[in-house]
Amino acid sequence: MLRLRRFVEHRHTTFGNAVIVLFLLAQAADGVLTYVGVNLLGPDIEANPLLAWMMATLGEGPALALAKGVAATLGAALHVATVHRVVAALVLVYFVGAIGPWLLVLFVSPARLLF
């Protein structure tokens, strides 16, 4: 039993802990930016059809809370399974594919000046 405990403690590295924190922060940032974007620009701005349907059905807040809660839970499961590189890759995907585009649309895009 002591060997197993040492193995598990060893597998949870500083890298893994930093990556799961970044993952959770990315989820929160994406949720906030999505909520702001949908409220400012309308629900048609959401590119994810499943999330758009959930927003139309449940409302923006509950749909985003549910989606981000599920994502955070699955990210935590990956962290516990010690596949930290996968979580790190997901952090990069969120920054490039979700947070970056929202920042461009909300703060850089000249089209936002029309609203």
N, C-alpha and C positions, 0 to 999 in steps of 0.2 A: 504494500500500500504506500509506503514511503517513496518508493521509486516512481510510482505513478504520480504522486503529488509533486515531486521534483520535476518530472517531465512536463506536467501541465503548467507549473509556474514558469518554467524555462521557456515554454512556447509563447507565453504572453510577453512580448518584448515591448520596449519603449516605442519602437516603430509601430507595432500593432496598436498600441494605445493611442498614439498620436494620429494614426490613420482613422481610427473609429471616431475620434473627436472631430477631425476634419470632415468625415462623412456626415456626422450628425449636424455640424454647422452648415454644410452644403445643403442638407435637406431643409433646415430651417430657413436659410437664405432663399432657396428656390421657392419654398412655400410663401414667404413674405412677398417676394418679387412677383410671383404668379398672382397672388391676391391683389396687390396694387395694380398690376397690369390689367387684370380682368375688370377691376372696378373703374379704372381710368379709360380703358380702350374698348371695353365690352367683351362679352364671353367668346366672340368669334376669334379673338386674338390667340386663344389657347390652341396650340398645335397638336396636343395629345387628344385623340378622339375619345378615348376611354375617360380621361379626366374631364373633358368637356361635357360628356354625357352625365358623369357623376355630378358635375356642377349644376347642370340643368335640372337634374332629378333631386339632389339633396340641398343645393345651394352652394355658393362658393366656399364659405368657411368650413362647413362640415365635410364637404368633399375633399378639400385640401388637407384638413386635419386627418381624415381617414387615410388618404393616399400617403401622406408623409409619415403617419404612424406605422402603416404597413411597411414602408420602405425602411424606416428606422429599425423596426423589429427584425426585418430580414438582414439588414446590415449588421445588427448585433449578433444574429445567429451566425453569420459568416465570421465575425470576430471571434466568437466562442469556438468556432470550428478551426480557428487559427489559419485562415486563408487570407492573410493580411494584404498580400499583393493584389488579390481580387478586389478587396475593399479600396485599396489605393487606386486601382484602375477605375473603379466606379466614381471615386472622388474626381478624378481627371475628366471623366465623361460628364459628370454634373457641371463642373466648372466650364467646360468647353461647349457642351450641348444644351445647357439649361440656364445657368447663371449668366454666362457671357452674353447670349442672345437677349435675355431680359434687360441686362444693363444697357446694351446697345439700343434696344427699342425704347426704353424708358428715359434714358439720359443723353443719348447721342443722336438718335434718329431725327432728321429734320421733319419727318412726318408727324412727330408728336407735337410740333408747334401748331399744327392745324386744329388740334383739339382744345 
